[in-house]
């Protein structure tokens, strides 16, 4: 795990290769490089890495995200620490894996209820190294807006953030823009964490589907009656069904079929809540294509909200003294393997968008296709580095991405760990993944190796035979370094 790779190149946005200087690719002044930029973290909910037109997705248009990519650096190998909401957000706040914490029953925090309702607390050491504490020590003003979904002990308002807007949709974009426009040249630098909800409403397509509950009437679930999803579904219903499928709906994904030799834990996970299993069994191909259309429209919606923040930066003259980082808490399966929602350790769920823009410092229009990024481990040390407080650390495996952003000749990790409610994963720089599934926590495990180069859509798994035996052994060693076996066995049934 501790091997390091040295990077001096990134792929250009147009598909070529941009050679980057070994020390610095920035053209900004020394004063700017040593100063404290404003930092804006734009955080969407449930967006996988390919849900951007700059990533080559032709089923949607995301001009705001594309602008960030065209004027910054996009990373294709960024992963959440855990592909579900609360655990991922715990990592962003603490710079640690969510399984570093326990719930009130002593189980590792690996899913939403354990992370929010049953969170067992945090030590003084953890509190003293939280993101807001680190940035406040460096002299930053702190702003938090939109979705929270954190345990009370990690509440942003408790630790120095000014919570400026709770509505995680367009009101958040408008309030964020207002703060940016009102900043004065002599104000302190600021950290803004803007937490948008979209495209998360895609969850509700199966969750509120009356066919999967009481088939005689729609379910009565608080908060599900008036969603953006409902408006979009009403809009789609006004178009002739055949025309809608032919002209508007995305095709099925290349990996629409369940994985060959799929682990039993996937099926068990889908049965946790009946609607997930029902969607896989009963959705028609037309249903899945509608799901993908809705997901694309919800992503375009949040892109339009992000555009307001970009406009405010431009018009206020603060674009060149602001580091903007865009990412998401986790992805969505988007119909891959006939699954919707998240939690699985497939790429659609665990691989997230990650773009950094800092004009004049980060080379514009570059794509890093090599560096393994952990959003939950790496954001805190990156922000601390730019703030001038680099000694403040949480998990020492977290790394400041600043050298990568600035094109320096830097050694980087060769493997990266990701955890989930249903298993543990390690991925290496060669695109191979080893996943140990332990759900439903009955003491039995199932391990598989995937190869993103040989099989980018993860349609099958590979055995530790022939040339792959060495890779399996190396990944197994790395998995035990990221998540020691004793730690992985501290599990319990999720209630």
C-alpha positions as CSV (number, residue, x, y, z in Angstrom):
1,X,0.0,0.0,0.0
2,X,2.8,2.4,0.8
3,X,4.4,2.3,-2.6
4,X,4.4,5.7,-4.3
5,X,3.9,6.6,-8.0
6,X,5.6,9.7,-9.5
7,X,3.4,11.9,-11.7
8,X,4.7,14.4,-14.3
9,X,1.9,14.2,-16.9
10,X,-1.8,14.4,-17.3
11,X,-4.0,13.7,-20.3
12,X,-5.4,16.9,-21.9
13,X,-9.1,17.4,-22.1
14,X,-9.1,16.9,-25.8
15,X,-7.6,13.4,-25.4
16,X,-3.9,14.2,-26.0
17,X,-1.2,14.3,-23.4
18,X,0.0,17.5,-21.8
19,X,3.6,17.4,-20.5
20,X,3.7,19.2,-17.2
21,X,6.8,20.8,-15.7
22,X,8.3,18.7,-12.9
23,X,8.2,21.5,-10.4
24,X,5.2,23.7,-11.2
25,X,2.8,24.1,-14.1
26,X,1.3,27.3,-12.7
27,X,1.7,30.7,-14.2
28,X,0.5,32.7,-11.1
29,X,2.7,34.8,-9.0
30,X,4.7,33.5,-6.0
31,X,2.6,35.7,-3.8
32,X,-0.5,34.0,-5.0
33,X,0.9,30.5,-4.5
34,X,1.9,31.2,-1.0
35,X,-1.3,33.1,-0.1
36,X,-4.6,31.8,1.3
37,X,-7.2,31.4,-1.5
38,X,-10.9,31.3,-0.8
39,X,-12.0,27.7,-1.0
40,X,-15.4,26.6,-2.3
41,X,-16.4,22.9,-2.0
42,X,-19.4,22.2,-4.3
43,X,-20.8,18.9,-3.1
44,X,-23.6,17.2,-5.1
45,X,-25.5,14.1,-3.9
46,X,-25.5,10.8,-5.7
47,X,-23.7,11.7,-8.9
48,X,-21.3,9.2,-10.4
49,X,-18.2,10.2,-12.2
50,X,-19.5,9.8,-15.7
51,X,-22.5,12.0,-15.2
52,X,-21.0,15.1,-16.9
53,X,-20.7,16.0,-20.5
54,X,-17.0,16.8,-20.1
55,X,-16.6,13.1,-19.2
56,X,-18.0,12.1,-22.6
57,X,-21.6,11.5,-21.5
58,X,-23.8,12.4,-24.4
59,X,-27.1,11.9,-22.6
60,X,-26.9,15.2,-20.7
61,X,-25.3,18.7,-20.9
62,X,-23.5,20.1,-17.9
63,X,-22.0,23.5,-19.0
64,X,-21.1,24.6,-15.4
65,X,-19.3,21.4,-14.6
66,X,-17.6,21.5,-18.0
67,X,-16.5,25.1,-17.3
68,X,-14.7,23.9,-14.2
69,X,-13.1,21.1,-16.1
70,X,-12.1,23.4,-19.0
71,X,-10.5,25.8,-16.6
72,X,-9.1,23.3,-14.1
73,X,-8.1,19.7,-13.6
74,X,-10.5,16.7,-13.7
75,X,-9.6,13.5,-11.9
76,X,-11.1,10.3,-13.3
77,X,-10.0,8.0,-10.5
78,X,-11.6,9.7,-7.5
79,X,-13.4,7.5,-5.0
80,X,-15.7,8.1,-2.0
81,X,-14.6,6.4,1.2
82,X,-18.0,4.8,1.5
83,X,-20.7,5.0,-1.2
84,X,-23.7,6.1,0.9
85,X,-24.6,9.5,2.2
86,X,-23.9,9.8,6.0
87,X,-20.7,7.8,6.1
88,X,-19.3,9.8,3.1
89,X,-20.1,13.1,4.8
90,X,-18.5,11.9,8.1
91,X,-15.3,11.4,6.1
92,X,-15.4,14.9,4.5
93,X,-15.9,16.5,8.0
94,X,-13.3,14.3,9.8
95,X,-10.8,13.3,7.1
96,X,-11.2,9.7,8.4
97,X,-12.9,6.5,7.2
98,X,-16.4,6.2,8.6
99,X,-15.5,2.8,10.0
100,X,-13.1,4.5,12.3
101,X,-16.2,5.3,14.3
102,X,-18.8,3.1,16.1
103,X,-22.4,3.4,16.7
104,X,-24.1,3.1,20.1
105,X,-24.3,-0.7,19.8
106,X,-20.5,-1.0,19.2
107,X,-20.8,-1.7,15.4
108,X,-18.6,0.0,12.9
109,X,-20.2,2.9,11.1
110,X,-20.8,1.7,7.6
111,X,-24.3,2.8,6.7
112,X,-26.7,5.7,7.2
113,X,-28.6,4.7,10.4
114,X,-25.4,3.8,12.3
115,X,-23.8,7.1,11.1
116,X,-26.7,9.4,11.9
117,X,-29.1,8.0,14.4
118,X,-26.8,5.7,16.3
119,X,-23.5,7.5,16.1
120,X,-21.5,6.7,19.2
121,X,-19.5,9.9,19.5
122,X,-16.1,11.3,18.6
123,X,-12.9,11.7,20.6
124,X,-11.3,15.0,21.5
125,X,-8.5,14.2,19.0
126,X,-11.1,13.8,16.2
127,X,-12.9,17.0,17.2
128,X,-9.7,19.0,17.3
129,X,-8.8,18.0,13.7
130,X,-12.2,18.5,12.1
131,X,-12.3,20.4,8.8
132,X,-13.9,23.6,10.4
133,X,-11.5,23.6,13.3
134,X,-8.5,23.2,11.0
135,X,-9.7,26.1,8.8
136,X,-10.8,28.3,11.6
137,X,-7.3,28.0,13.1
138,X,-5.9,29.2,9.8
139,X,-8.0,32.3,9.9
140,X,-10.9,31.4,7.6
141,X,-14.5,32.5,7.7
142,X,-16.6,29.4,7.4
143,X,-19.9,29.0,5.5
144,X,-22.1,25.9,5.3
145,X,-25.2,25.6,3.2
146,X,-27.7,22.9,2.1
147,X,-27.9,19.3,3.1
148,X,-26.3,18.2,6.4
149,X,-27.0,14.6,7.1
150,X,-24.4,14.2,9.8
151,X,-24.5,13.0,13.4
152,X,-25.3,15.8,15.8
153,X,-21.9,15.7,17.4
154,X,-20.4,16.6,14.0
155,X,-23.0,19.3,13.3
156,X,-21.4,22.1,11.2
157,X,-23.0,24.8,13.3
158,X,-21.4,23.3,16.5
159,X,-17.9,23.7,15.1
160,X,-17.7,27.2,13.6
161,X,-19.6,27.0,10.3
162,X,-22.2,29.7,9.7
163,X,-25.2,27.9,8.3
164,X,-26.4,30.3,5.7
165,X,-29.1,28.4,3.8
166,X,-30.9,25.1,4.5
167,X,-32.7,24.6,1.2
168,X,-30.3,22.4,-0.8
169,X,-31.6,23.4,-4.3
170,X,-31.8,26.8,-6.1
171,X,-32.1,28.8,-2.8
172,X,-28.7,27.4,-1.8
173,X,-27.2,28.5,-5.1
174,X,-28.7,32.0,-4.7
175,X,-27.5,32.4,-1.1
176,X,-24.0,31.2,-2.0
177,X,-23.8,33.7,-4.8
178,X,-24.9,36.5,-2.5
179,X,-22.2,35.7,0.0
180,X,-19.5,35.6,-2.8
181,X,-20.7,38.9,-4.3
182,X,-20.7,40.7,-0.9
183,X,-17.2,39.8,0.1
184,X,-14.8,42.8,0.3
185,X,-11.1,42.8,-0.7
186,X,-9.9,43.1,2.9
187,X,-12.2,40.3,4.2
188,X,-10.6,37.2,5.6
189,X,-10.4,34.2,3.2
190,X,-13.4,31.9,3.4
191,X,-14.3,28.3,3.1
192,X,-17.7,27.6,1.7
193,X,-19.2,24.1,1.6
194,X,-22.3,24.1,-0.6
195,X,-24.2,20.9,-0.3
196,X,-26.7,20.4,-3.1
197,X,-29.3,17.7,-3.0
198,X,-29.6,16.8,-6.7
199,X,-29.5,14.4,-8.4
200,X,-30.4,12.5,-5.2
201,X,-34.1,12.6,-6.0
202,X,-33.6,9.7,-8.4
203,X,-33.8,7.6,-5.3
204,X,-37.5,8.2,-5.2
205,X,-38.4,6.6,-8.5
206,X,-38.3,3.1,-7.1
207,X,-38.9,4.2,-3.5
208,X,-42.2,5.8,-4.2
209,X,-43.4,3.4,-6.9
210,X,-46.8,2.3,-5.9
211,X,-46.3,-1.0,-7.7
212,X,-43.8,-2.0,-5.1
213,X,-45.8,-1.2,-2.0
214,X,-49.6,-1.4,-1.9
215,X,-50.4,-2.1,-5.5
216,X,-53.9,-0.5,-5.1
217,X,-52.7,3.0,-4.2
218,X,-49.5,5.2,-4.0
219,X,-47.6,5.1,-0.8
220,X,-47.9,7.9,1.7
221,X,-44.4,8.7,2.6
222,X,-43.4,12.0,4.2
223,X,-41.4,14.1,1.9
224,X,-41.9,12.1,-1.2
225,X,-45.1,13.7,-2.5
226,X,-43.5,16.9,-3.8
227,X,-40.2,16.3,-5.4
228,X,-38.4,17.4,-8.5
229,X,-38.7,13.9,-9.7
230,X,-42.5,14.1,-9.7
231,X,-42.4,17.2,-11.9
232,X,-40.0,15.5,-14.3
233,X,-42.2,12.3,-14.5
234,X,-45.2,14.5,-15.2
235,X,-43.3,16.2,-17.9
236,X,-42.3,12.9,-19.5
237,X,-45.9,11.7,-19.4
238,X,-46.9,14.5,-21.8
239,X,-44.8,13.0,-24.6
240,X,-46.0,10.1,-26.6
241,X,-44.5,6.9,-25.0
242,X,-43.0,5.5,-28.2
243,X,-41.6,8.9,-29.2
244,X,-40.2,9.4,-25.6
245,X,-38.3,6.2,-25.6
246,X,-37.0,6.6,-29.2
247,X,-36.0,10.2,-29.1
248,X,-35.4,11.2,-25.5
249,X,-34.4,8.2,-23.2
250,X,-30.8,7.1,-23.0
251,X,-30.1,3.6,-24.1
252,X,-29.5,0.9,-21.5
253,X,-26.0,0.8,-20.1
254,X,-23.5,-1.7,-21.6
255,X,-23.4,-3.6,-18.3
256,X,-27.2,-3.7,-17.9
257,X,-27.2,-7.5,-17.1
258,X,-26.3,-8.6,-13.6
259,X,-22.6,-9.5,-13.2
260,X,-21.6,-13.0,-14.2
261,X,-21.0,-14.9,-10.9
262,X,-22.4,-12.0,-8.9
263,X,-21.6,-12.2,-5.2
264,X,-24.4,-13.3,-2.9
265,X,-24.0,-10.2,-0.9
266,X,-25.4,-8.1,-3.7
267,X,-28.6,-10.0,-3.7
268,X,-28.8,-9.9,0.1
269,X,-28.2,-6.1,-0.1
270,X,-31.0,-5.6,-2.5
271,X,-33.4,-7.5,-0.2
272,X,-32.6,-5.1,2.7
273,X,-35.5,-2.9,1.4
274,X,-38.1,-4.5,-0.9
275,X,-38.2,-1.7,-3.5
276,X,-34.6,-2.4,-4.6
277,X,-35.3,-6.0,-5.2
278,X,-38.6,-5.3,-6.9
279,X,-37.0,-2.8,-9.3
280,X,-34.4,-5.3,-10.4
281,X,-37.0,-8.0,-10.9
282,X,-39.9,-6.1,-12.3
283,X,-38.7,-3.0,-14.0
284,X,-39.0,-3.2,-17.8
285,X,-36.3,-1.9,-20.1
286,X,-38.5,1.1,-20.6
287,X,-38.6,1.7,-16.9
288,X,-34.8,1.6,-16.7
289,X,-34.5,4.0,-19.6
290,X,-36.9,6.4,-17.9
291,X,-34.8,6.1,-14.8
292,X,-31.7,7.1,-16.7
293,X,-33.5,10.0,-18.4
294,X,-34.7,11.3,-15.0
295,X,-31.2,10.9,-13.6
296,X,-29.7,13.0,-16.4
297,X,-32.3,15.7,-16.0
298,X,-31.7,15.9,-12.2
299,X,-28.0,16.2,-12.9
300,X,-28.6,19.1,-15.4
301,X,-30.7,20.7,-12.7
302,X,-27.9,20.8,-10.2
303,X,-25.5,22.0,-13.0
304,X,-27.8,25.0,-13.5
305,X,-27.6,25.7,-9.7
306,X,-23.8,25.5,-9.8
307,X,-23.7,28.0,-12.7
308,X,-24.9,30.7,-10.3
309,X,-21.8,30.2,-8.1
310,X,-19.5,30.4,-11.1
311,X,-21.2,33.5,-12.3
312,X,-20.8,35.2,-8.9
313,X,-17.1,34.3,-8.9
314,X,-16.6,35.8,-12.3
315,X,-18.6,38.9,-11.8
316,X,-17.2,39.7,-8.4
317,X,-13.6,39.4,-9.7
318,X,-12.7,36.6,-7.2
319,X,-12.3,33.7,-9.7
320,X,-8.5,34.0,-9.6
321,X,-8.2,34.0,-5.8
322,X,-10.6,31.1,-5.3
323,X,-9.9,27.3,-5.3
324,X,-13.1,25.6,-6.4
325,X,-13.4,21.9,-5.8
326,X,-16.4,20.0,-7.2
327,X,-17.3,16.4,-6.2
328,X,-20.1,14.2,-4.9
329,X,-20.7,12.1,-1.8
330,X,-21.2,8.9,-3.9
331,X,-22.7,7.8,-7.2
332,X,-25.7,5.9,-8.4
333,X,-25.9,2.6,-10.1
334,X,-27.9,4.2,-12.9
335,X,-29.3,0.9,-14.2
336,X,-25.9,-0.9,-14.3
337,X,-26.4,-4.6,-13.4
338,X,-30.1,-3.8,-13.1
339,X,-29.5,-1.9,-9.9
340,X,-30.5,1.6,-8.8
341,X,-29.4,3.4,-5.6
342,X,-25.9,3.2,-4.2
343,X,-23.9,1.2,-1.6
344,X,-22.5,-1.4,-4.0
345,X,-18.7,-1.3,-4.7
346,X,-19.2,-1.1,-8.5
347,X,-17.7,1.9,-10.2
348,X,-21.0,3.6,-10.8
349,X,-21.6,3.8,-7.0
350,X,-18.0,4.4,-5.7
351,X,-16.3,6.4,-8.4
352,X,-17.3,10.1,-8.2
353,X,-16.6,13.3,-10.1
354,X,-13.7,15.4,-8.9
355,X,-12.6,18.7,-10.5
356,X,-10.3,21.4,-9.1
357,X,-10.2,24.9,-10.6
358,X,-7.8,27.6,-9.4
359,X,-7.2,29.9,-12.3
360,X,-3.5,30.8,-12.9
361,X,-2.4,28.0,-10.6
362,X,-4.0,24.8,-11.7
363,X,-3.3,24.1,-15.4
364,X,-6.5,24.6,-17.4
365,X,-8.3,21.8,-19.3
366,X,-6.2,18.9,-17.9
367,X,-7.4,15.4,-17.0
368,X,-5.5,13.2,-14.5
369,X,-6.3,9.6,-15.3
370,X,-3.8,8.1,-12.9
371,X,-3.9,9.4,-9.4
372,X,-6.1,7.5,-7.0
373,X,-8.0,10.2,-5.0
374,X,-10.0,9.6,-1.8
375,X,-12.4,12.5,-1.5
376,X,-13.0,11.8,2.2
377,X,-9.4,11.4,3.2
378,X,-7.8,13.9,0.8
379,X,-10.0,17.0,0.9
380,X,-9.2,18.1,4.5
381,X,-5.4,18.0,4.1
382,X,-5.7,19.7,0.7
383,X,-7.7,22.6,2.2
384,X,-5.4,22.7,5.2
385,X,-2.3,23.0,2.9
386,X,-3.8,25.9,0.9
387,X,-4.8,27.5,4.2
388,X,-1.3,27.4,5.5
389,X,-2.1,24.8,8.2
390,X,-0.6,21.7,6.6
391,X,0.5,20.1,9.9
392,X,-3.1,19.6,10.9
393,X,-3.9,16.0,10.0
394,X,-6.5,13.4,10.6
395,X,-5.9,10.0,9.0
396,X,-2.2,10.1,7.9
397,X,-3.1,8.2,4.8
398,X,-4.9,11.3,3.6
399,X,-2.8,13.4,1.2
400,X,-2.8,17.1,0.1
401,X,-3.6,17.2,-3.6
402,X,-1.9,20.6,-4.0
403,X,1.2,19.1,-5.6
404,X,-0.9,17.3,-8.1
405,X,-3.0,20.4,-8.8
406,X,0.2,22.4,-9.4
407,X,1.9,19.9,-11.7
408,X,4.8,19.1,-9.4
409,X,6.8,16.0,-9.7
410,X,5.2,14.1,-6.8
411,X,5.0,10.5,-5.6
412,X,1.5,9.2,-5.0
413,X,-0.3,6.2,-3.6
414,X,-0.4,2.9,-5.6
415,X,-3.6,1.6,-3.9
416,X,-6.7,3.0,-2.3
417,X,-9.2,1.6,0.1
418,X,-13.0,2.0,0.0
419,X,-15.5,0.5,2.4
420,X,-19.2,-0.2,2.3
421,X,-22.1,-1.6,4.3
422,X,-21.6,-4.8,2.4
423,X,-17.9,-5.2,2.0
424,X,-14.3,-3.8,1.7
425,X,-12.4,-2.9,-1.4
426,X,-9.0,-2.0,-2.5
427,X,-8.2,-0.6,-6.0
428,X,-4.7,-0.3,-7.5
429,X,-3.1,2.0,-10.0
430,X,-3.4,-0.7,-12.7
431,X,-7.2,-0.7,-12.5
432,X,-7.5,-4.0,-10.6
433,X,-9.9,-4.2,-7.6
434,X,-10.2,-6.8,-4.9
435,X,-13.5,-6.8,-3.0
436,X,-14.3,-8.8,0.1
437,X,-18.0,-9.0,0.7
438,X,-19.1,-9.8,4.3
439,X,-22.8,-8.9,4.2
440,X,-25.1,-10.2,5.8
441,X,-22.4,-10.4,8.6
442,X,-22.8,-14.1,9.2
443,X,-19.1,-14.7,9.5
444,X,-18.8,-15.8,5.9
445,X,-17.0,-13.7,3.3
446,X,-16.8,-13.8,-0.5
447,X,-13.8,-12.3,-2.4
448,X,-13.6,-11.3,-6.0
449,X,-11.1,-9.5,-8.3
450,X,-12.2,-7.1,-11.0
451,X,-10.1,-5.7,-13.8
452,X,-11.1,-2.3,-15.1
453,X,-8.7,-2.5,-18.1
454,X,-9.7,-6.0,-19.2
455,X,-13.4,-5.6,-18.3
456,X,-14.2,-1.8,-17.7
457,X,-17.9,-2.5,-17.2
458,X,-17.3,-5.1,-14.4
459,X,-19.3,-7.8,-16.1
460,X,-17.3,-10.7,-14.5
461,X,-14.7,-11.4,-12.0
462,X,-11.2,-13.0,-12.3
463,X,-9.7,-15.9,-10.4
464,X,-6.3,-15.9,-8.8
465,X,-4.8,-18.0,-11.6
466,X,-1.8,-17.7,-13.9
467,X,-0.7,-14.1,-14.5
468,X,-3.4,-12.8,-12.2
469,X,-2.2,-14.7,-9.1
470,X,0.5,-12.1,-8.3
471,X,-2.0,-9.3,-8.7
472,X,-4.5,-11.0,-6.4
473,X,-1.8,-11.6,-3.7
474,X,-0.6,-8.0,-3.9
475,X,-4.2,-6.7,-3.6
476,X,-4.9,-9.0,-0.7
477,X,-1.9,-7.6,1.1
478,X,-3.0,-4.0,0.3
479,X,-6.5,-4.7,1.6
480,X,-5.1,-5.9,4.9
481,X,-3.0,-2.8,5.1
482,X,-5.9,-0.4,4.5
483,X,-8.4,-2.4,6.6
484,X,-6.7,-4.9,8.9
485,X,-8.5,-8.2,9.2
486,X,-9.3,-7.7,12.8
487,X,-10.9,-4.4,11.9
488,X,-13.0,-5.9,9.1
489,X,-14.4,-8.5,11.5
490,X,-15.8,-5.9,13.9
491,X,-19.2,-6.1,12.2
492,X,-22.8,-6.7,13.4
493,X,-26.2,-7.0,11.9
494,X,-27.7,-3.7,10.7
495,X,-31.1,-3.1,12.3
